[in-house]
Amino acid sequence: MCWALAVALLGTLLLLLLLALRSRLPSEPPLDRGFVPWLGHAVEFGKDAASFLSKMKQKHGDIFTIQVAGKFITILLDPHSYDSMLWESSCQLDFSKYAHLLMDRMFDVKLPDYDPNKEKVMLRSALQNKNLLSLTKAMFFNLQTLLLSDPSNLSRQWTDKGLFNLSYGIMLRAGYLTLYGNEEENYNDPSCQDKDRAHSAEVYNAFYKLDQLLMRAARSMLTAAEKKEAASLKGHLWKLLSVKRLNSKANKSLWLESYKQHLEELGVDEDMQPRAMLMQLWATQGNAGPAVFWLLLFLLKHPAAMAAVQSELEKVIRDRGQTMKQMQGISQEMLDSTPVFDSVLNETLRLTAAPFISREVLADMQLKLADGRKFSLRKEDRLCLFPYLSPQMDSEIYEEPEKFKYDRFLNADNTERRDFYKGGERLKYYNMPWGAGINTCIGKFHAVNSIKQFVFILLTNFDLELKDPEARIPGFDKGRYGFGMLQPENDIMIQYKLKD
């Protein structure tokens, strides 16, 4: 036994040594291993990926390979060349291996025969086209339950609240009720609304605490105390999302029914299903609330933008001869008639959406860039795009990219602007908060409709302003780079009241 253990340890040490000694071949991208064997750049990368990768880009150009905790990751930052990754065969570049890793680390989920691309194809129809209309209507009623039927919100006196707490809380709770169902069927019954408010608050309070730990879980950095807390929170949420609880729901979405059927077809047992449901809660609802927070904050800090959005909203409502209070829903035609708001949303997402788009290299391959350069990639490495740096914060593409300009995505005739250039060539990918190619978020249209409805209902029914007009826009929680919408380092206080 001792001899076998010694051999195993020696083999591990030799492997680590080989990794540490890896050198760049002439056909490969520039290689930067860092100064610490095996660990490489893991600390800098995890602490502030955007700043670190910006420095690497300045040093090596728009393609380079870094070592991060034993893994070699090639970063591609030329948006003209993104198609070379986004549309490559899954036999060469695969997402599922990395997805399996994160599912296990973050949510203790293990799904047999899991293929994320097949799952997207199966669930797409439940979130788009004709089913989008029913989701939009359900979201409207659930937002009204949380915003306009809750006695705590109906004061004509100023109420203080954290803007992030308000945005994330309402959006996640309403989105949860829309996809997972209500406690009872009647949206308008006060007792049913009370139950929905209480239950969705219980889900959100536990989910929010867990969300603060998930990035560290993804990087295997949780302390023993944090692991214990995460396990307790997940256990509580698994009970709230149990098969029995979800089967008893009213107004369940087609998405929920489709996903439940998908899990059953995969052979997932009843103990694992709530874990998958919690993972989907994070995947479907974790980004909309932070997006609303940044959008509202930018509007509150830029009066001209707020005035333009409110003027557009008033016109959309006035042209239809109704008031928001008279409406039993917001039509898709109304939601599609807001070019100014669309520009504000696109600009908000450009500034604050920072996902990685990652693929595992399954076999030695060659990557051809738009300018004709060719680079060899090694099997078992990872290829990664970081659109936040390029194109979204690229000063060659966007003038003063760090600044919020509400009309950046508007032409003079109020149509959507799509002509952005780099190196004198028009870009296909100039803003990528929703991913691209087969990686495009299938819930994009539902998310956009939900964000619009929340902001429309809020701005037409409430006055809101910053508690401190001079308060600075908070910085980003830098540990969230790579995982979707960024969250603020701290909340910012607002005051709001029902309009007279």
C-alpha positions in Angstrom: 0.0 0.0 0.0 2.8 2.4 0.9 4.7 1.6 -2.3 1.5 2.2 -4.4 0.9 5.5 -2.7 4.5 6.6 -3.3 4.2 5.7 -7.0 0.9 7.7 -7.2 2.4 10.7 -5.5 5.4 10.6 -7.8 3.2 10.4 -10.8 1.3 13.4 -9.7 4.4 15.4 -9.0 5.8 14.5 -12.5 2.5 15.6 -14.1 2.6 18.9 -12.2 6.3 19.3 -13.3 5.4 18.6 -16.9 2.6 21.2 -16.8 4.9 23.7 -15.2 7.5 23.1 -17.9 5.1 23.4 -20.9 6.6 25.6 -23.6 5.1 27.3 -26.5 5.3 25.7 -30.0 5.9 28.1 -32.9 2.4 27.6 -34.2 0.7 28.3 -30.9 -0.6 31.5 -29.3 1.7 33.4 -27.0 2.0 31.5 -23.7 2.0 33.2 -20.3 2.4 30.6 -17.5 2.9 33.1 -14.6 5.6 32.7 -11.9 4.0 30.1 -9.7 4.2 26.5 -10.9 0.8 24.9 -11.7 -1.1 27.8 -10.1 0.0 30.3 -12.7 -2.3 33.3 -12.9 -5.2 31.8 -10.9 -5.1 34.5 -8.1 -5.1 37.5 -10.5 -7.6 35.9 -12.9 -10.1 35.1 -10.1 -9.6 38.5 -8.3 -10.3 40.7 -11.3 -10.4 39.0 -14.6 -11.1 42.2 -16.6 -8.1 44.1 -15.4 -5.9 41.0 -15.7 -6.9 40.1 -19.2 -6.6 43.8 -20.3 -2.9 43.6 -19.2 -2.4 40.3 -21.0 -3.9 41.8 -24.2 -1.6 44.8 -24.0 1.3 42.4 -23.5 0.5 39.7 -26.0 -2.2 40.9 -28.5 -5.7 39.6 -29.2 -5.0 35.9 -28.7 -2.8 34.3 -25.9 -2.8 31.3 -23.6 -2.6 31.6 -19.8 -2.1 29.0 -17.1 -4.8 29.0 -14.3 -4.6 26.3 -11.6 -3.2 23.7 -13.9 -5.5 24.5 -16.8 -4.3 26.2 -20.0 -6.8 28.7 -21.3 -6.5 30.4 -24.7 -8.2 33.8 -24.7 -9.5 35.2 -28.0 -10.3 38.9 -28.1 -10.7 39.7 -31.8 -14.5 40.0 -32.4 -14.0 39.6 -36.2 -12.7 36.1 -35.4 -15.4 35.0 -33.0 -17.2 32.9 -35.6 -14.2 30.6 -35.8 -15.2 29.5 -32.3 -18.9 30.0 -32.1 -19.7 27.8 -35.1 -17.0 25.2 -34.7 -18.2 21.6 -34.6 -18.8 20.2 -31.1 -16.5 17.4 -32.0 -13.7 19.9 -31.8 -14.9 22.5 -29.2 -17.4 21.4 -26.6 -19.3 23.3 -23.8 -20.8 20.3 -22.0 -17.6 19.2 -20.1 -17.2 22.6 -18.5 -20.9 22.8 -17.8 -20.8 19.5 -16.0 -18.0 20.8 -13.8 -19.8 24.0 -12.8 -23.1 22.2 -12.2 -21.5 19.9 -9.7 -19.4 22.5 -8.0 -22.2 25.1 -7.7 -25.4 23.1 -7.3 -24.4 19.4 -6.6 -26.1 18.5 -9.9 -25.1 15.4 -11.8 -27.2 14.7 -14.9 -26.7 11.5 -17.0 -26.2 12.0 -20.7 -26.5 15.7 -20.3 -26.1 17.7 -23.5 -26.7 21.5 -23.0 -27.2 22.1 -26.7 -29.9 19.5 -27.1 -31.5 20.8 -23.9 -31.6 24.3 -25.4 -33.2 23.1 -28.6 -35.8 21.2 -26.5 -36.6 24.2 -24.2 -36.5 27.0 -26.9 -40.1 26.7 -28.0 -41.3 26.9 -24.3 -39.7 30.4 -24.0 -40.3 31.9 -27.5 -42.8 32.5 -30.2 -46.5 31.8 -29.2 -45.5 30.7 -25.7 -43.7 34.0 -25.1 -47.2 35.7 -25.0 -48.4 33.6 -22.1 -45.1 34.2 -20.2 -45.4 37.9 -20.7 -49.0 38.0 -19.5 -48.2 35.9 -16.4 -45.2 38.1 -15.6 -47.4 41.2 -15.8 -49.8 39.8 -13.2 -47.0 38.6 -10.9 -45.3 42.0 -11.1 -48.6 43.6 -10.2 -49.0 41.2 -7.2 -45.6 42.2 -5.9 -45.6 45.9 -6.7 -49.2 47.1 -6.8 -51.1 44.7 -4.5 -48.6 44.7 -1.7 -49.8 47.2 1.0 -46.2 48.0 1.9 -45.7 49.6 -1.5 -48.9 51.6 -1.7 -47.9 54.6 0.5 -48.0 58.1 -0.8 -45.2 58.9 1.6 -41.5 58.4 0.7 -40.2 55.0 1.5 -36.4 54.2 1.6 -35.1 51.1 0.0 -31.9 49.7 -1.5 -32.2 49.9 -5.3 -30.5 46.5 -5.8 -32.6 44.9 -3.1 -35.8 46.2 -4.8 -34.7 45.3 -8.4 -33.3 41.9 -7.7 -36.0 40.9 -5.2 -39.0 41.9 -7.4 -37.5 40.5 -10.6 -36.5 37.2 -9.2 -39.7 36.7 -7.2 -42.0 37.6 -10.2 -39.8 35.5 -12.6 -40.0 32.5 -10.2 -43.8 32.7 -10.0 -44.0 33.1 -13.7 -41.9 30.0 -14.6 -42.6 27.8 -11.6 -46.2 28.6 -10.8 -48.4 30.3 -8.3 -49.7 29.0 -4.9 -53.2 29.2 -6.2 -54.8 29.8 -9.6 -56.6 33.2 -9.3 -54.1 36.0 -9.9 -56.4 38.7 -8.6 -57.6 37.0 -5.3 -56.1 38.9 -2.4 -55.5 35.8 -0.3 -53.8 34.1 -3.3 -51.6 37.2 -3.8 -50.7 37.1 -0.1 -49.5 33.5 -0.4 -47.5 34.3 -3.5 -45.8 37.2 -1.9 -44.9 35.2 1.2 -43.7 32.1 -0.7 -41.7 34.0 -3.3 -40.1 36.1 -0.5 -39.0 32.8 1.2 -37.5 31.5 -2.0 -35.7 34.8 -2.7 -34.3 35.3 0.7 -32.6 31.9 0.7 -31.6 32.2 -2.9 -30.0 35.6 -2.5 -27.8 34.3 0.4 -26.7 31.4 -1.7 -26.0 33.6 -4.7 -23.4 35.4 -2.6 -21.5 32.1 -2.3 -21.9 30.6 -5.8 -18.9 32.4 -7.5 -16.5 31.1 -4.8 -18.1 27.6 -5.1 -17.5 27.7 -8.9 -13.8 28.3 -8.2 -13.6 25.7 -5.3 -12.7 28.5 -2.9 -15.4 28.1 -0.2 -14.2 27.9 3.4 -15.5 25.1 5.7 -18.0 27.5 7.2 -19.2 28.7 3.8 -19.6 25.2 2.6 -21.8 24.4 5.6 -23.9 27.6 5.0 -24.2 26.8 1.3 -25.3 23.2 2.0 -27.9 24.5 4.5 -29.3 27.0 2.0 -29.4 24.5 -0.8 -31.2 22.0 1.4 -33.9 24.5 2.2 -34.3 25.5 -1.4 -34.5 21.9 -2.5 -37.4 21.4 -0.2 -39.2 24.5 -1.7 -38.5 23.1 -5.2 -39.3 19.5 -4.5 -41.2 17.5 -7.1 -44.2 17.3 -4.7 -44.3 21.1 -4.2 -43.9 21.9 -7.9 -46.6 19.4 -8.9 -49.1 21.2 -6.6 -48.5 24.6 -8.2 -51.1 26.5 -10.3 -50.5 28.4 -13.5 -47.3 26.4 -14.2 -45.4 27.4 -17.4 -44.9 25.2 -20.3 -41.2 25.7 -19.7 -41.5 24.0 -16.3 -43.5 21.1 -17.7 -41.0 20.7 -20.5 -38.0 20.7 -18.2 -39.6 18.2 -15.8 -40.3 15.9 -18.7 -36.8 16.4 -19.9 -35.4 15.4 -16.5 -37.6 12.3 -16.4 -36.5 11.3 -19.8 -32.8 11.6 -18.7 -33.7 9.2 -15.8 -33.1 11.8 -13.1 -34.5 10.7 -9.7 -36.7 12.7 -7.4 -33.8 13.6 -5.1 -31.8 15.1 -8.0 -34.7 17.0 -9.7 -34.9 19.8 -7.1 -31.2 20.4 -7.5 -31.6 20.8 -11.2 -34.6 23.1 -10.6 -32.5 25.3 -8.3 -29.8 25.4 -10.9 -32.4 26.5 -13.5 -33.7 29.2 -11.1 -30.2 30.7 -11.0 -29.8 30.3 -14.8 -33.1 31.8 -15.7 -33.5 34.5 -13.0 -30.0 35.4 -11.8 -29.3 38.2 -14.4 -32.6 40.1 -14.9 -32.6 41.7 -11.5 -29.0 43.1 -11.7 -29.7 44.3 -15.2 -32.8 46.3 -13.9 -30.6 47.7 -11.0 -28.0 49.1 -13.4 -30.6 50.4 -15.9 -32.6 52.3 -13.2 -29.4 53.6 -11.6 -28.2 55.0 -15.0 -31.5 56.6 -15.6 -31.5 58.2 -12.1 -28.0 59.5 -12.6 -28.7 60.8 -16.1 -31.9 63.0 -16.1 -31.9 63.4 -19.9 -32.1 59.7 -20.3 -34.8 59.4 -17.8 -36.8 62.1 -19.5 -36.4 60.5 -22.9 -37.6 57.1 -21.6 -40.6 58.5 -19.7 -41.6 60.6 -22.7 -41.5 57.5 -24.9 -43.4 55.5 -22.4 -46.1 58.1 -22.0 -46.5 58.3 -25.8 -46.8 54.5 -26.2 -49.6 54.4 -23.6 -51.3 57.6 -24.9 -51.3 56.3 -28.5 -53.4 53.3 -27.3 -56.0 55.4 -25.5 -55.4 53.8 -22.1 -53.7 54.3 -18.8 -51.4 51.7 -17.3 -53.9 51.1 -14.5 -56.6 50.2 -17.0 -54.4 47.6 -18.7 -54.7 43.9 -18.1 -51.4 43.3 -19.7 -48.8 45.0 -21.9 -49.0 43.8 -25.5 -45.9 42.6 -27.5 -46.7 45.4 -29.9 -46.2 48.0 -27.1 -43.1 46.3 -25.9 -41.6 46.4 -29.4 -42.4 50.2 -29.8 -39.7 51.6 -27.5 -36.5 52.3 -29.5 -35.2 54.7 -26.9 -35.7 52.2 -24.1 -34.1 49.5 -26.3 -31.0 51.7 -26.7 -30.8 52.4 -22.9 -31.1 48.6 -22.3 -28.4 47.8 -24.9 -26.1 50.4 -23.4 -26.7 49.2 -19.9 -25.9 45.6 -20.9 -22.8 46.7 -22.8 -21.4 48.3 -19.6 -22.4 45.6 -17.1 -22.8 42.2 -18.8 -19.5 40.2 -18.6 -20.0 36.5 -19.3 -17.2 34.2 -20.5 -18.0 32.0 -23.6 -16.0 28.9 -23.1 -15.3 25.7 -25.0 -13.2 22.7 -24.1 -10.7 21.6 -26.8 -11.5 17.9 -27.5 -8.7 17.3 -30.0 -5.6 19.1 -31.3 -6.9 21.6 -33.8 -6.1 24.7 -35.8 -7.9 28.0 -35.2 -8.0 30.4 -38.2 -8.6 34.1 -37.4 -10.3 36.6 -39.7 -6.9 38.2 -40.7 -5.6 34.9 -42.0 -3.4 34.0 -39.0 -3.6 30.3 -37.9 -2.9 29.0 -34.3 -2.7 25.5 -33.0 -4.7 24.6 -29.9 -4.0 21.6 -27.7 -6.4 18.9 -26.6 -7.7 19.4 -23.1 -7.0 23.1 -23.1 -9.9 25.6 -23.0 -10.8 28.3 -25.5 -12.5 31.4 -24.1 -14.1 34.6 -25.4 -14.6 37.6 -23.1 -16.9 40.0 -25.0 -16.9 42.5 -22.1 -13.4 43.5 -23.1 -13.9 43.2 -26.8 -16.1 44.4 -28.3 -18.1 46.0 -25.4 -15.3 48.1 -23.8 -13.1 48.6 -26.8 -12.3 52.3 -27.4 -11.8 51.6 -31.1 -15.4 50.5 -31.4 -17.1 52.8 -28.9 -16.1 56.4 -28.1 -15.5 56.8 -24.4 -16.6 53.2 -23.7 -16.6 53.6 -20.0 -19.4 56.2 -20.1 -23.2 55.6 -20.2 -24.7 57.2 -23.4 -28.3 56.4 -23.6 -28.6 57.0 -27.3 -25.5 55.2 -28.4 -27.6 52.5 -30.1 -30.0 55.0 -31.8 -29.8 56.4 -35.3 -30.9 59.9 -36.0 -34.3 58.6 -37.3 -34.8 56.7 -34.0 -34.1 53.3 -35.5 -31.7 50.9 -33.9 -28.0 51.6 -34.7 -26.1 48.4 -35.8 -23.1 49.8 -37.7 -20.0 49.6 -35.5 -16.5 49.1 -36.8 -13.1 47.8 -35.8 -10.0 48.0 -38.0 -12.2 49.7 -40.7 -14.4 46.7 -41.0 -18.0 46.5 -39.8 -18.6 44.1 -36.9 -21.0 41.3 -36.8 -20.5 41.0 -33.0 -20.5 44.5 -31.5 -22.5 43.8 -28.2 -22.8 40.3 -26.8 -24.6 40.3 -23.4 -26.8 37.4 -24.7 -23.9 35.3 -26.1 -23.9 34.5 -29.8 -24.2 31.6 -32.3 -25.5 28.4 -30.7 -24.6 29.9 -27.4 -27.3 32.7 -27.7 -29.5 32.8 -24.6 -32.8 31.1 -25.5 -34.6 33.1 -22.8 -33.5 36.5 -24.2 -36.9 37.6 -25.4 -38.7 36.6 -22.2 -36.0 38.4 -20.2 -36.2 41.6 -22.2 -40.0 41.6 -22.0 -39.8 41.1 -18.2 -37.3 43.9 -17.7 -39.4 46.3 -19.8 -42.6 45.4 -17.9 -41.0 45.9 -14.5 -39.6 49.3 -15.5 -42.8 50.4 -17.2 -45.0 49.5 -14.2 -42.5 51.1 -11.8 -42.1 54.4 -13.7 -45.8 54.8 -14.4 -47.0 54.1 -10.9 -44.2 55.4 -8.6 -42.0 58.5 -8.2 -38.5 57.4 -7.4 -35.3 59.3 -6.8 -31.8 58.8 -5.3 -31.7 59.3 -1.6 -28.4 61.1 -2.1 -28.3 62.6 -5.6 -24.5 62.9 -5.3 -24.0 59.2 -4.5 -21.4 57.6 -6.7 -22.2 54.7 -8.9 -20.9 51.7 -7.1 -18.0 49.6 -8.4 -18.4 46.0 -9.6 -18.1 42.9 -7.5 -15.1 41.8 -9.5 -15.4 38.1 -8.5 -18.4 37.9 -10.8 -16.6 38.5 -14.0 -17.3 35.6 -16.3 -20.7 34.6 -14.9 -23.2 36.9 -16.6 -24.5 40.2 -15.2 -22.2 42.0 -12.8 -23.5 43.0 -9.4 -22.5 46.1 -7.4 -20.0 46.1 -4.6 -22.7 47.8 -2.5 -26.3 48.8 -2.7 -27.4 52.4 -3.3 -30.4 53.9 -1.5 -33.4 55.3 -3.2 -36.8 56.7 -2.0 -40.0 56.0 -3.8 -43.7 56.6 -3.3 -47.0 56.0 -5.2 -47.7 58.7 -7.7 -50.4 61.3 -6.7 
